């Protein structure tokens, strides 16, 4: 059972933060490689329209769908029309009060934000290593997506349980501004941003600095401030608005 | 062009070492989960024989093969009978003097060594998160395999070029013992082992120690000593024995 335990959820979010940073550092070892993102230039037989990046993401999610990944609440797919799972997945019970986890799916915005981030962590130019670049891109956006949706769902539920009456009234009134105000804790956000910046530095301190490519801690901090924290909050609001609703028959 | 530059290759190997450690830490967040490794218990429709781990590795490599991964010298497949690439891959030239990179393929031994390592980095028991466990297993063994084959191929070539006559004589005589002695540098190996142990500690120093699961630096050091370094050397010998040979017609 995944219980509404704020300490546990906060720790899990910290762990996911380390994964995101490690993935970004991995991606930064390659150049920006613009052709990998250009539709129609994948060099993939039988695939005229998509970019190599979009194709890799599609293939990855088709495989993941077969293995049952998207039965997990915080694993939301970037693609539609994925195959059904081929695996019997038994997941632990959880405390979430939505039946369709996809009511919180921010993958479109996550994708846009990430493509905007690539030029800020990768050196300009083309090293022809498109396959490795998009492989790391996919692992990175999956880790970002997991962090955002995990936070959105479980922190959303925990906040609700902390004051059901106040949240319930705002939900019933469809009052998004009040929900946003209730969910915003500037001191917590500042602590996360500071910790992320420090972690980027620590995780790179083991690297041989003269040759291994490093990323700027401030860039990751700014990405958290501009996207990860706001999108998590947007997801919390989506969760709350849909909380307790029965699915369409 | 990937040139026989020992500094560059050594730096790349250091980078790959960080990736291996990060992947091991990711895997250690889950329990050992024995059912994920038991043949016939994958819960996967239409798949009666393989374990979930073996299936995940097979699906991953089938996807990777479509994207051209195994055209890269250091990316050697664990599975046979993979599909042909669907992608036109243009790789940089390299300095290697074998035409079939698969003459150096140590994936069987890598797989065995990794399955032996899992109980030493993961807590005993079953958390039912089999899908995540095997996903991380696959990323981890791919990173270990890349490290070993990259070292085997490029260090093999560099060592040869450092003394073509001595190496050439040992190769012509099929004298594996002499090759092994020529390739062994205890002081370099000790330096790698010390660095690996320190890096495990550094990479975990950012973690919240009371809840995030950590791995024992000594276990990773021992794995390097027992497998990664010896298998790299075994691969260097395979490379040298096959160096310059033309493929079978």
Interface residues (C-beta under 8 A of the other chain):
Chain A: X7 X8 X11 X14 X15 X18 X19 X22 X26 X29 X42 X43 X44 X45 X46 X47 X52 X56 X59 X60 X63 X66 X67 X68 X69 X72 X86 X87 X88 X89 X90 X91 X92 X128 X131 X135 X139 X198 X199 X202 X203 X205 X206 X207 X208 X211 X212
Chain B: X7 X8 X11 X14 X15 X18 X19 X22 X26 X29 X42 X43 X44 X45 X46 X47 X52 X56 X59 X60 X63 X66 X67 X68 X69 X72 X86 X87 X88 X89 X90 X91 X92 X128 X131 X135 X139 X198 X199 X202 X203 X205 X206 X207 X208 X211 X212
